[in-house]
Amino acid sequence: MKVGMIICQNTPDVIWNAFRLANIMLEEMDDVSIFLNGPSVTYEKSDSEIFPLKELAKIFTLSEGSLFA
């Protein structure tokens, strides 16, 4: 299945959950693309121990997910 996600918020927990869901879908062999729009483009600034956004984004891209901004 092909899935496209659009993230339009810079709230860390929203971005974190989107990347988690996308990574789970990639494990199930789905084709997943994420488009970062507006304030979500700066997701790296919200990276923390609680919400490891950089690590999830890295896993996503290394798992052949498509990340667009």
Secondary structure, 3 states (H helix, E strand, C coil): CEEEEEECCCCHHHHHHHHHHHHHHHHCCCEEEEEECHHHHHHHHHCCCCCCHHHHHHHHHHCCCEEEC
